[in-house]
Amino acid sequence: MDTMFSSALNIMLVGMGFVFVFLGIQVIITLLAAKLGGKYAYLLPEPEKKKPAAKSTSKAADDTEVAAVIAAALKQAGKLPL
């Protein structure tokens, strides 16, 4: 029974050590990639600036049109007695 417990403890410690080392390597690689990205950022094209969307001429006209469409749909469905 004692050997089973020590084997389980050994496997657990080896697994935790492996994960710790792997995460440490991953952090180092991520930091190096960030430094390289900053160093060579000038090679990437500049992002295109989006043009602002054209504003509608009248908000009230849009609301009236939406209300008319909703009313027509309700009338056709038979839920609005007009």
KAVENVEN-V900683 format. One record per residue. N is the residue number from 0. RES is the residue in one small letter. SS is DSSP state (a for helix, b for strand, c for the rest). PSI is psi in whole degrees, 0 to 359 (NA if undefined). Layout:
<<N,RES,SS,PSI> <N,RES,SS,PSI>>
This chain:
<<0,m,c,323> <1,d,a,323> <2,t,a,326> <3,m,a,318> <4,f,a,317> <5,s,a,326> <6,s,a,317> <7,a,a,318> <8,l,a,320> <9,n,a,314> <10,i,a,320> <11,m,a,315> <12,l,a,321> <13,v,a,317> <14,g,a,316> <15,m,a,322> <16,g,a,318> <17,f,a,316> <18,v,a,318> <19,f,a,314> <20,v,a,317> <21,f,a,315> <22,l,a,324> <23,g,a,316> <24,i,a,320> <25,q,a,320> <26,v,a,316> <27,i,a,315> <28,i,a,321> <29,t,a,318> <30,l,a,318> <31,l,a,320> <32,a,a,323> <33,a,a,320> <34,k,a,318> <35,l,a,322> <36,g,a,320> <37,g,a,325> <38,k,a,322> <39,y,c,23> <40,a,a,334> <41,y,a,342> <42,l,a,339> <43,l,c,147> <44,p,c,151> <45,e,c,140> <46,p,c,140> <47,e,c,136> <48,k,c,132> <49,k,c,138> <50,k,c,141> <51,p,c,142> <52,a,c,147> <53,a,c,130> <54,k,c,143> <55,s,c,153> <56,t,c,322> <57,s,c,120> <58,k,a,322> <59,a,a,322> <60,a,a,321> <61,d,a,318> <62,d,a,321> <63,t,a,319> <64,e,a,318> <65,v,a,317> <66,a,a,321> <67,a,a,320> <68,v,a,318> <69,i,a,317> <70,a,a,319> <71,a,a,321> <72,a,a,319> <73,l,a,322> <74,k,a,318> <75,q,a,328> <76,a,a,349> <77,g,c,17> <78,k,c,355> <79,l,c,105> <80,p,c,98> <81,l,c,NA>>
